[in-house]
Amino acid sequence: MKNLQQRAHNINVLGAFLGMRDLSELSVQGLKARCGLKQVDVMVLFGGSILQGGQVLARAMEENLARRYLIVGGEGHTTESLRDQMAQAFPGWDTGGLPEARLFDGFLKRKYGLQADFLEEKSTNCGNNITFMLELLRREGIACNSILLSQDATMQRRMDAVMRKYAPECTILNYATYSVRTVERAGSLAFESLPMGMWSMERYITLLMGEIPRLKDEGYGPLGKDFLAHVEIPEEVLSAFEALKAEDSGLIRPAEARYQSPR
């Protein structure tokens, strides 16, 4: 029991570190309290998220938090799961082959009667999520002095680091699409609450574990593949990662070559 509680603690340490939320709440008040702005130039939802991401974007649109709204995402390692979830949520919708951006835009229309201003449908990873998005903004002549990034909680810190590499002059705000806690319940691990479309526990842990090696300078950082800006990883986070890795090294998700950007 104690070991299970420690395991839950380690998972929560990783989750809290990776799932960045710069705003205390998704509202004008939360935005003003953080940076003094009533509205950002752009808000972007990235398609690697669970269904909860669509609800977050809808809430931001209803609160009028941005001048323009984008959904970014082609096909990656989470896309097939997203297609299945969307098809279950909206029976009769043929989601086969649809890119992430079109899936979430369809979610917005069907559930909220809303629509994003622009879709980017070709990116396949966190790196070109950002570079293709910036190209779209330049092509459309959209100013981007401030931006609100919203991605799956497991990948939010990496998205921030990529944005800092390619647009360091921009005011960058983060709001992960969900925040969960893992607890010990009846002899197993469980989520304290369930966001819409939440990953299985095993999948969630795998996604968390895959991020730490990527975020290191010698991973995807400046001393490695140089896909992202430096990320300061606290010792507590590294210790939690190592403890989980010692229990099962197979939890670390390998990169899939078909979704990598050519160098």
Secondary structure, 3 states (H helix, E strand, C coil): CHHHHHHHHHHHHHHHHHCCECCCCCCHHHHHHHHCCCCEEEEEEECCCCCHHHHHHHHHHHCCCEEEEEEECCCCCCHHHHHHHHHHHCCCCCCCCCCHHHHHHHHHHHHHCCCCCEEECCCCCHHHHHHHHHHHHHHHCCCCCEEEEECCCCCHHHHHHHHHHHCCCCEEEEECCCCCCEEEECCEEEECCCCCCCCCHHHHHHHHHHHHHHHCCCCCCCCCCCCCCCCCCCHHHHHHHHHHHHHCHHHCCCCCHHHCCCC
